[in-house]
């Protein structure tokens, strides 16, 4: 066991965290919608068919925005299939996931669900089979007050008031050859630019996200990002980036995924800064990390033309949750550049919330670190000085303790998030918080266990979950905390100047 020192200076703030860092994603994919958020006849379903047990957990997670309706699904989706009388909506082939889409849920229903779940919407328009004109029409339907064809159709469909959706994605992963009507960077950049111009002519208060690289391992990365930004820089507000990680057989490398994620963010930010200089622009485009998670893509099972089959239903272990927590720490520590981040996804599909059709719902292991950072990671992210030993991994040297520190000046509380990736040893963390005045610990929580492969199931739903530990009772201007091997820790302090 080693001693690791961390000094936190209150004045060394990196950025105010945008609340949208704690957003998520629901796609018409597998059981995310049907038997996920929507299941008429379920014991908890409301009059619209929405599962209230799921809504309760979404609200508990504190999700800010939900990206909708895709995802790969988006590039072949006609949004008008999901509006109007439900019994007249077409059943379609979803070519992205080789399933049947019944179109029982569309933008109108999803807007109603979002209000009940306490989230906003990050809407997305089709840049595959879709056109810039159709993107403008969807925006007009959603946001224009009335007196036009599309806004009056919204009213006719039962929604008198506009939805006021302010954040929009212009397509999804258009760099990917798997995408329906995939484009190269130049062609996508031109199409996205013209789409952005149309959308901002309708509503110049929008915030628009263009597709960056769908992963850092793409052969077109980072040239794709540069070319797209050169085409669109003055018309958009955010560049997206996506990244998933899975355990390929080396637990230590997997736990160190946050090192690679951090490098990816900084590289994309550098590309943004290059184009900013090239354009002589005073604007700095933000980053929208609108897909991130642990995802076992190599275990993906193909389904052929079923309605809402169980696609991508990964069951997450303690080890997965710890890796996930490290990714959350990376997002917080890059909050000066990453303004939006969407956990992909929210229900059933590689998700923290998992339902049984006709039955109950459980919290997967990843539920807890997301809830922790969403609940306590709001305020100013600080830059502590940390002296931590490192371990060698496939991503380079990784600190055995990965940490993020968030100060909430309004409530005068300080939160330290700490991940220990050391598989054998605990470590003593010496904290120096003297710059905050009088400090006392108000909460100490830890998630660990003897079996890193343990998973929550419907039979044992609480096998992996945090445990509240006794806070240190003496003053904590300077104090020491034991950080167990392979553990996720949340330490909270109250201070008075």
C-alpha atoms as one frame of an Amber mdcrd trajectory, in Angstrom:
protein
   0.000   0.000   0.000   1.347   3.413  -0.966   0.425   6.908   0.150  -0.884
   9.234  -2.547  -1.092  12.965  -1.922  -3.616  15.374  -3.415  -3.664  19.132
  -2.865  -6.822  20.959  -3.887  -6.679  24.736  -4.296 -10.047  26.435  -4.485
  -8.828  29.093  -6.925  -7.591  26.574  -9.497 -10.869  26.104 -11.372 -10.757
  24.643 -14.872 -14.356  25.355 -15.936 -17.959  25.414 -14.869 -19.495  22.069
 -15.725 -22.327  22.260 -18.241 -25.299  20.338 -16.832 -25.684  18.686 -20.240
 -22.562  16.649 -19.477 -25.008  14.251 -17.806 -27.210  13.474 -20.770 -28.170
  10.171 -22.346 -29.556   8.567 -25.479 -32.583   6.579 -26.627 -32.625   5.120
 -30.117 -35.267   3.076 -31.896 -33.069   0.039 -31.356 -33.866  -3.274 -29.723
 -35.951  -2.803 -26.573 -34.892   0.756 -25.792 -38.326   2.097 -26.740 -40.675
  -0.885 -26.954 -40.778  -2.648 -23.548 -38.146  -0.154 -22.399 -39.725   3.247
 -21.927 -43.024   2.197 -23.569 -45.061  -0.891 -22.725 -48.862  -0.553 -22.779
 -50.502  -3.009 -20.424 -47.520  -3.157 -18.080 -48.553  -2.968 -14.400 -46.785
   0.407 -14.056 -47.808   1.860 -17.442 -49.655   5.179 -17.498 -52.529   6.006
 -19.842 -50.046   6.664 -22.655 -48.272   3.336 -22.188 -45.091   4.722 -20.596
 -43.532   2.649 -17.843 -43.551   4.711 -14.665 -40.980   2.454 -12.984 -38.491
   3.382 -15.725 -39.378   7.070 -15.513 -38.681   6.995 -11.775 -35.164   5.654
 -12.362 -34.457   8.133 -15.182 -35.422  10.947 -12.859 -33.185   9.469 -10.146
 -30.246   9.540 -12.578 -30.777  13.275 -13.159 -30.458  12.991 -16.936 -30.384
  16.453 -18.514 -30.978  15.783 -22.217 -31.884  12.635 -24.126 -30.604  12.300
 -27.688 -33.386  10.986 -29.961 -34.234   9.105 -32.265 -30.774   7.768 -33.215
 -28.137   6.486 -33.716 -27.715   4.376 -36.826 -31.496   4.167 -36.999 -31.583
   7.873 -37.806 -29.945   7.606 -41.229 -32.853   5.680 -42.709 -35.682   7.226
 -40.677 -38.469   9.399 -42.036 -39.638  11.416 -39.035 -43.114  11.867 -40.541
 -43.708   8.117 -40.103 -43.946   8.790 -36.360 -46.603  11.523 -36.322 -50.378
  11.554 -36.786 -52.933   8.885 -35.791 -51.065   5.844 -34.483 -53.318   3.360
 -36.273 -52.398   4.923 -39.615 -48.643   4.914 -39.166 -46.628   2.605 -41.427
 -44.641  -0.405 -40.297 -41.181  -0.112 -41.841 -38.047  -2.113 -42.317 -35.286
  -0.610 -40.185 -32.266  -1.306 -42.361 -29.753  -0.152 -39.746 -30.561  -2.932
 -37.258 -32.523  -5.329 -39.549 -35.704  -5.075 -37.488 -39.339  -4.034 -37.948
 -40.202  -0.508 -36.763 -43.917  -0.157 -35.857 -43.711   3.658 -35.411 -45.936
   3.605 -32.336 -43.642   6.231 -30.805 -42.500   9.374 -32.600 -41.396  12.869
 -31.730 -44.793  13.865 -30.250 -44.911  10.927 -27.846 -41.238  11.240 -27.003
 -41.725  14.898 -26.118 -44.477  13.877 -23.680 -42.226  11.192 -22.198 -39.362
  13.656 -21.772 -41.553  16.012 -19.758 -42.541  13.187 -17.411 -38.937  12.024
 -17.106 -37.711  15.548 -16.365 -35.308  15.688 -19.306 -34.842  17.887 -22.334
 -34.442  16.547 -25.874 -31.372  16.560 -28.075 -33.112  15.969 -31.403 -31.427
  14.524 -34.468 -32.125  14.925 -38.189 -31.457  12.365 -40.926 -28.400  13.103
 -43.072 -28.416   9.679 -44.738 -31.594   9.279 -46.789 -32.846  12.627 -45.484
 -32.433  16.069 -47.023 -31.693  19.549 -45.655 -35.264  20.525 -46.583 -36.716
  17.676 -44.527 -34.558  18.677 -41.558 -36.006  22.176 -41.746 -39.515  20.764
 -41.892 -38.982  18.684 -38.765 -37.669  21.744 -36.955 -40.656  23.789 -38.138
 -43.016  21.074 -36.896 -41.353  20.968 -33.476 -40.519  24.600 -32.758 -42.475
  27.065 -34.914 -45.437  28.624 -33.046 -48.061  28.230 -35.789 -49.586  29.522
 -38.995 -47.567  27.254 -41.342 -48.133  23.801 -42.793 -45.888  21.894 -40.412
 -46.541  23.878 -37.227 -50.289  23.683 -37.809 -49.979  19.937 -38.339 -48.361
  19.691 -34.896 -51.345  21.534 -33.469 -53.738  19.251 -35.324 -51.892  16.303
 -33.800 -52.681  17.602 -30.320 -49.734  19.818 -29.382 -50.696  23.481 -29.463
 -47.456  24.787 -27.994 -44.078  24.428 -29.723 -41.564  22.056 -28.137 -38.700
  24.527 -27.947 -35.998  21.926 -28.674 -32.759  23.908 -28.844 -30.047  21.275
 -29.344 -29.982  19.338 -32.641 -27.619  16.753 -34.151 -27.076  17.020 -37.895
 -26.899  13.319 -38.647 -25.137  10.427 -36.958 -21.704   8.861 -37.548 -21.641
   9.847 -41.200 -17.946   8.877 -41.350 -18.929   5.221 -40.922 -19.261   2.941
 -43.983 -21.956   1.085 -41.999 -24.127   4.197 -42.096 -27.062   4.237 -44.526
 -26.066   6.630 -47.335 -22.599   7.154 -45.865 -20.820  10.259 -47.192 -17.189
  11.272 -47.307 -16.078  14.246 -45.236 -16.358  16.819 -48.019 -19.838  15.767
 -49.112 -21.119  15.447 -45.559 -19.588  18.799 -44.635 -21.373  20.521 -47.519
 -24.696  18.843 -46.715 -24.386  19.620 -43.013 -23.507  23.252 -43.737 -26.573
  23.783 -45.913 -28.751  21.991 -43.368 -27.413  24.219 -40.600 -28.142  27.325
 -42.646 -31.754  26.261 -43.199 -32.283  25.358 -39.553 -30.826  28.610 -38.227
 -32.925  30.628 -40.664 -35.953  29.063 -38.961 -34.589  29.487 -35.419 -31.301
  31.317 -34.901 -31.190  30.338 -31.215 -30.473  26.701 -32.009 -27.309  24.894
 -31.006 -26.223  22.520 -33.761 -23.920  19.495 -33.540 -22.093  18.145 -36.608
 -20.736  14.619 -36.891 -17.131  14.199 -35.908 -15.325  10.879 -35.848 -17.396
   7.927 -34.662 -14.326   6.537 -32.882 -10.660   7.358 -32.521  -9.747   4.150
 -34.383 -11.371   5.209 -37.678  -8.841   5.393 -40.551 -10.246   8.836 -41.455
  -9.648  10.250 -37.946  -8.781  13.102 -37.409  -8.848  14.290 -41.026 -12.608
  13.792 -41.088 -13.021  16.228 -38.198 -10.784  18.838 -39.817 -12.531  18.696
 -43.201 -16.037  18.794 -41.742 -15.149  21.738 -39.509 -13.599  23.644 -42.409
 -16.935  23.287 -44.230 -19.203  24.125 -41.282 -17.281  26.105 -38.638 -19.206
  29.373 -38.808 -22.620  27.681 -38.910 -22.495  25.145 -36.069 -21.791  25.048
 -32.351 -20.479  21.584 -31.475 -18.496  18.740 -32.992 -19.481  15.234 -31.903
 -17.182  12.416 -30.896 -18.071   8.828 -29.976 -16.101   6.137 -28.159 -16.884
   2.743 -26.661 -14.609   0.363 -24.772 -14.768  -3.363 -24.089 -12.646  -5.825
 -22.177 -10.506  -7.677 -24.724  -8.933  -9.954 -22.136  -6.634  -7.697 -20.125
  -8.413  -6.230 -17.102  -5.749  -3.614 -16.438  -5.900  -2.257 -19.996  -9.685
  -2.195 -19.778  -9.643  -0.287 -16.488  -7.246   2.243 -18.059  -9.671   3.101
 -20.872  -9.978   6.572 -19.365  -6.389   7.299 -20.451  -7.296   6.710 -24.096
 -10.556   8.627 -23.752  -8.736  11.621 -22.309  -6.223  11.555 -25.173  -9.056
  11.337 -27.728 -10.786  14.398 -26.281  -7.610  16.456 -26.277  -6.775  15.462
 -29.854 -10.213  16.461 -31.122  -9.986  19.740 -29.186  -6.651  20.408 -30.913
  -8.282  19.827 -34.293 -11.004  22.311 -33.396  -8.372  24.854 -32.378  -6.504
  24.349 -35.659  -9.606  25.110 -37.720 -10.432  28.055 -35.463  -7.008  29.523
 -36.270  -7.377  28.683 -39.949 -10.717  30.520 -40.053  -9.416  33.439 -37.944
 -12.592  32.911 -35.936 -13.286  34.339 -32.463 -15.628  31.394 -31.775 -14.527
  28.182 -30.079 -16.601  25.198 -31.114 -17.523  22.947 -28.194 -17.372  19.166
 -28.063 -20.414  16.908 -27.762 -19.331  13.448 -26.621 -22.765  12.179 -27.540
 -22.035   8.450 -27.396 -19.880   6.860 -24.694 -20.068   3.645 -22.710 -18.754
   0.146 -22.187 -20.050  -1.942 -25.093 -19.164  -5.532 -25.941 -19.419  -5.162
 -29.697 -17.700  -8.490 -30.362 -20.553 -10.273 -28.589 -23.212  -8.612 -30.746
 -25.900 -11.025 -32.010 -27.653 -10.453 -35.320 -31.449 -10.492 -35.517 -33.451
 -10.592 -38.742 -36.690  -8.625 -39.103 -38.157  -8.972 -35.638 -39.979  -6.232
 -33.780 -37.996  -4.967 -30.755 -35.649  -7.967 -30.374 -33.164  -8.027 -27.463
 -30.280  -6.348 -29.298 -27.125  -5.190 -27.459 -28.385  -6.144 -24.008 -25.018
  -6.197 -22.264 -25.078  -7.242 -18.618 -22.564  -5.139 -16.705 -20.185  -6.320
 -13.989 -18.406  -4.495 -11.185 -15.319  -4.346 -13.429 -17.410  -2.745 -16.189
 -18.768  -0.194 -13.716 -15.276   0.766 -12.565 -14.116   1.262 -16.158 -17.273
   3.264 -16.797 -16.531   5.427 -13.751 -13.074   6.233 -15.126 -14.677   7.455
 -18.339 -16.986   9.691 -16.307 -13.952  11.158 -14.536 -12.386  11.944 -17.936
 -15.510  13.806 -19.015 -15.489  15.913 -15.849 -11.779  16.684 -16.180 -12.323
  17.901 -19.747 -15.354  20.036 -18.964 -13.606  23.087 -20.395 -14.041  21.532
 -23.862 -16.754  18.867 -23.519 -20.046  20.647 -22.929 -22.465  17.837 -23.805
 -22.056  14.102 -23.218 -24.632  11.365 -23.791 -24.385   8.001 -22.111 -25.380
   5.551 -24.829 -27.869   4.278 -24.073 -30.429   4.690 -21.294 -32.739   1.655
 -21.161 -32.051  -2.016 -22.077 -29.607  -1.331 -24.926 -26.090  -1.166 -23.360
 -27.855   0.668 -20.565 -27.814   1.333 -16.813 -31.562   0.579 -16.595 -32.745
  -2.910 -17.562 -36.348  -4.080 -17.782 -38.147  -7.392 -18.009 -41.041  -7.338
 -20.466 -44.179  -7.489 -18.356 -42.041  -7.557 -15.216 -39.635  -5.590 -13.106
 -36.692  -3.293 -13.640 -33.167  -3.405 -12.207 -30.253  -1.027 -11.883 -27.161
  -2.324 -13.632 -23.770  -1.765 -12.009 -23.095   1.262 -14.253 -26.199   2.967
 -12.885 -24.435   3.981  -9.697 -21.335   5.836 -10.944 -23.490   7.716 -13.461
 -25.912   8.719 -10.715 -22.995   9.810  -8.536 -21.386  12.087 -11.117 -24.754
  13.434 -12.273 -25.894  14.209  -8.735 -22.654  15.523  -7.252 -20.646  16.578
 -10.322 -22.292  19.953 -10.878 -20.377  23.142 -10.261 -16.742  24.035 -10.900
 -14.252  21.367 -11.838 -10.947  21.989 -10.067  -7.382  21.048 -11.007  -5.794
  19.258  -8.067  -2.119  18.477  -7.711  -1.789  14.702  -7.409   1.272  12.552
  -6.847   0.130   9.078  -7.897   2.135   6.026  -8.961   1.375   4.647 -12.395
   0.981   1.251 -14.013   1.898   0.287 -17.548  -1.051  -0.384 -19.877  -1.794
  -0.670 -23.591  -2.673   3.045 -23.499   0.565   4.067 -21.809   1.171   4.759
 -18.143  -2.045   5.099 -16.144  -2.324   6.556 -12.623  -3.501   3.937 -10.148
  -5.857   6.545  -8.705  -7.875   8.568 -11.207  -9.628  11.546  -9.645 -11.913
  14.466 -10.348 -12.785  17.279  -7.944 -15.935  19.423  -8.166 -16.676  22.511
  -6.084 -20.260  23.744  -5.654 -19.838  27.272  -4.246 -23.605  27.768  -3.789
 -23.931  24.909  -1.306 -20.299  25.188  -0.149 -19.674  21.521  -0.832 -16.688
  19.806  -2.376 -16.816  16.371  -4.003 -13.871  14.113  -4.764 -14.477  11.238
  -7.170 -11.765   8.583  -6.947 -11.224   5.381  -8.931  -8.599   2.848  -7.872
  -7.602   0.590 -10.793  -5.037  -1.304  -8.723  -6.242  -4.913  -8.726  -4.300
  -5.972  -5.628  -3.622  -3.046  -3.322  -5.483  -0.320  -1.582  -3.865   3.087
  -1.145  -3.965   5.813   1.442  -5.135   9.114  -0.026  -3.791  12.158   1.848
  -5.998  15.185   1.157  -4.933  18.789   1.630  -8.075  20.977   1.516  -6.807
  23.928   3.574  -7.660  26.503   0.882 -11.366  25.908   1.640 -11.173  27.067
   5.234 -12.932  24.883   7.808 -13.728  21.506   6.205 -15.751  18.521   7.434
 -16.628  15.263   5.670 -20.372  14.788   5.153 -20.438  11.664   2.984 -18.234
   8.726   2.103 -19.381   6.067  -0.348 -17.559   3.141  -1.905 -18.364   0.523
  -4.543 -16.134  -2.551  -4.599 -16.354  -6.271  -3.937 -14.494  -9.567  -3.885
 -15.704 -10.597  -7.354 -15.045  -8.122 -10.191 -17.294 -10.206 -12.459 -20.334
  -9.867 -10.168 -23.472  -8.556 -11.919 -26.914  -7.452 -10.821 -29.755  -9.729
 -11.910 -33.490  -9.860 -11.335 -32.805 -12.604  -8.770 -30.031 -10.583  -7.056
 -30.660  -6.944  -8.008 -28.395  -5.428  -5.340 -25.293  -7.573  -5.707 -23.254
  -4.635  -7.039 -24.024  -1.308  -5.440 -22.296   1.411  -3.395 -21.978   1.142
   0.353 -22.112   4.153   2.667 -19.085   4.317   4.961 -18.696   6.271   8.170
 -17.402   9.785   7.416 -14.239  10.976   9.109 -15.406  12.813  12.199 -12.423
  15.068  12.843 -11.796  18.185  10.765 -10.688  17.516   7.193  -8.542  20.478
   6.244  -5.943  17.717   6.096  -7.086  14.115   6.362  -6.388  10.614   5.068
  -8.797   8.135   3.483  -8.261   4.467   2.710  -9.047   3.681  -0.941  -9.585
  -0.047  -1.407  -8.323  -2.045  -4.390 -10.607  -1.971  -7.464 -13.014   0.571
  -6.030 -15.113   3.589  -6.944 -15.262   6.232  -4.216 -17.258   9.399  -3.608
 -16.018  11.721  -0.852 -18.054  14.818  -0.006 -17.081  17.731   2.207 -18.775
  20.800   3.631 -16.640  23.920   3.981 -16.954  27.385   5.461 -14.530  30.244
   4.825
